[in-house]
């Protein structure tokens, strides 16, 4: 089976493949930076599926909607491939129902990937490296940075706490593990 995944999930999917012995899975990742332009996710996934599907009995898309406004789900349906349910990885790591029930509209979320890649995916693309005065405009309505940790790594937790301080936000650490990413891959 082929798994077409967001590059932000690569480390986690590879860990699951190793832990669970899923040696029947092949992983192809698309650049995580596509999240900065969600309108490009569905076409990129569609191109990747189309280019590779003839070599596999089954293809699974390891993305949630990720800001595509339903475009990714429509593409997957048209291609006849499954994808992960939910609006984004923050929801499926925590569990979509639990995430939605919390309704945390004033929280800014980071995963292990985003903690590691904070400057490249948050700080620099928003121009905060050049214009730190924009911080309050971008993050002024947030109260808390929630670090949804896939692994229990004190160094990453400390780094996430420092990111919260840079943003002027409170900090909360939640050890979510792989959440519904693992169950979705197991079902697939």
C-alpha positions in Angstrom: 0.0 0.0 0.0 1.2 3.5 -0.8 0.7 6.3 1.8 0.8 9.8 0.3 1.4 12.1 3.2 2.2 15.6 4.3 5.9 16.0 5.0 5.0 17.3 8.5 3.9 13.7 9.3 6.9 11.9 7.8 8.8 11.3 11.1 5.6 10.1 12.8 4.5 7.8 10.0 8.0 6.3 9.7 8.0 5.7 13.5 4.7 3.9 13.3 5.9 1.8 10.4 8.9 0.8 12.5 6.9 0.2 15.7 4.1 -1.7 14.2 6.1 -3.6 11.6 4.1 -2.2 8.7 6.7 -3.1 6.1 4.0 -3.4 3.5 3.6 0.4 3.5 5.5 2.7 1.2 5.6 6.4 2.1 5.7 9.3 -0.3 5.7 12.7 1.3 4.8 16.0 -0.2 6.4 19.2 1.1 5.0 20.4 4.4 5.3 24.0 3.2 2.2 23.4 1.1 0.3 24.3 4.2 1.2 27.9 3.6 -0.7 27.6 0.4 -3.6 25.1 1.1 -5.0 25.7 -2.4 -2.0 23.7 -3.7 -2.5 20.7 -1.5 -5.3 18.9 -3.5 -3.6 19.3 -6.9 -0.3 18.1 -5.4 -1.9 15.0 -3.8 -3.8 14.3 -7.0 -0.6 14.5 -9.1 1.2 12.2 -6.6 -1.6 9.6 -6.6 -2.0 9.7 -10.4 1.8 9.2 -10.9 2.1 6.3 -8.5 -1.2 4.4 -8.2 -0.5 1.9 -11.0 2.2 0.3 -8.8 -0.1 -0.3 -5.8 -3.2 -2.1 -4.9 -4.2 0.6 -2.5 -3.4 4.3 -1.8 -4.1 6.1 1.4 -3.8 9.9 1.8 -2.4 10.9 5.2 -3.8 14.5 5.2 -6.8 15.9 6.9 -8.6 18.8 5.1 -5.7 21.1 6.1 -7.4 24.3 4.9 -8.4 23.1 1.4 -12.1 23.9 2.0 -13.1 20.3 1.0 -11.0 20.3 -2.2 -8.8 17.5 -0.9 -11.8 15.3 0.0 -13.4 15.9 -3.4 -10.1 14.9 -5.1 -9.7 11.8 -3.0 -13.3 10.8 -3.7 -12.8 11.3 -7.4 -9.6 9.2 -7.3 -11.3 6.6 -5.2 -8.7 6.8 -2.3 -9.2 7.2 1.4 -7.9 10.1 3.5 -7.8 10.9 7.2 -11.0 12.5 8.6 -10.9 15.9 10.3 -10.1 19.5 9.7 -6.3 19.3 10.3 -3.6 17.3 12.2 -4.2 19.1 15.5 -7.7 17.6 15.5 -6.6 14.0 14.6 -3.7 14.0 17.0 -6.0 14.9 19.8 -9.0 13.0 18.4 -11.4 14.9 16.2 -14.4 14.6 18.5 -12.4 15.6 21.6 -10.7 18.5 19.7 -14.0 19.9 18.4 -15.7 19.5 21.8 -13.0 21.8 23.4 -13.7 24.7 21.0 -10.4 26.3 21.8 -10.6 29.2 19.5 -8.0 31.2 21.4 -5.3 28.5 21.2 -2.4 28.3 18.8 -1.2 24.7 18.2 2.1 23.2 17.6 3.1 19.6 16.9 6.5 18.0 17.2 7.2 18.9 13.6 6.1 22.6 14.1 8.1 22.9 17.3 11.2 21.8 15.4 10.4 23.9 12.3 8.9 26.9 14.0 11.1 29.5 12.4 10.8 28.1 8.9 7.0 27.6 9.1 5.8 30.3 11.4 8.3 33.0 12.4 9.9 33.7 9.0 6.8 33.2 6.7 4.9 35.7 8.8 7.8 38.2 8.6 8.3 38.2 12.4 12.0 37.9 11.9 12.0 41.2 10.1 9.0 42.9 11.7 8.6 41.6 15.3 6.1 44.4 15.9 3.6 42.3 13.8 3.5 39.7 16.6 0.6 41.2 18.4 -1.4 41.8 15.2 -1.1 38.1 14.3 -1.3 36.6 17.8 -3.1 39.2 19.8 -6.4 37.2 20.0 -4.6 34.0 21.1 -4.1 33.3 24.8 -2.3 30.0 24.8 0.2 28.0 22.7 -0.8 24.3 23.0 2.0 21.9 22.2 0.4 18.6 21.1 3.4 16.3 21.6 3.7 13.1 19.7 6.7 12.1 21.7 7.7 12.7 25.3 10.8 14.8 24.7 11.8 17.3 27.4 14.0 19.2 24.9 11.1 19.7 22.5 8.8 20.7 25.4 11.3 23.3 26.5 11.6 24.6 22.9 7.8 24.8 22.6 7.7 26.8 25.8 10.3 29.2 24.4 8.1 29.6 21.3 5.2 30.5 23.5 7.2 33.1 25.2 8.3 34.6 21.9 4.7 34.9 20.9 3.7 36.3 24.3 1.3 33.4 25.0 0.6 31.1 27.9 1.8 27.5 27.4 0.1 24.1 27.7 1.7 20.8 27.0 -0.4 17.8 25.9 1.1 14.4 25.2 -1.2 13.2 22.4 0.9 10.6 20.9 -0.1 9.7 17.3 -3.8 9.8 18.0 -6.1 9.1 15.1 -3.1 9.1 12.7 -2.2 5.7 14.0 -5.7 4.4 14.0 -6.4 5.7 10.5 -3.2 4.0 9.2 -4.0 0.8 11.0 -7.5 0.7 9.5 -6.1 1.4 6.0 
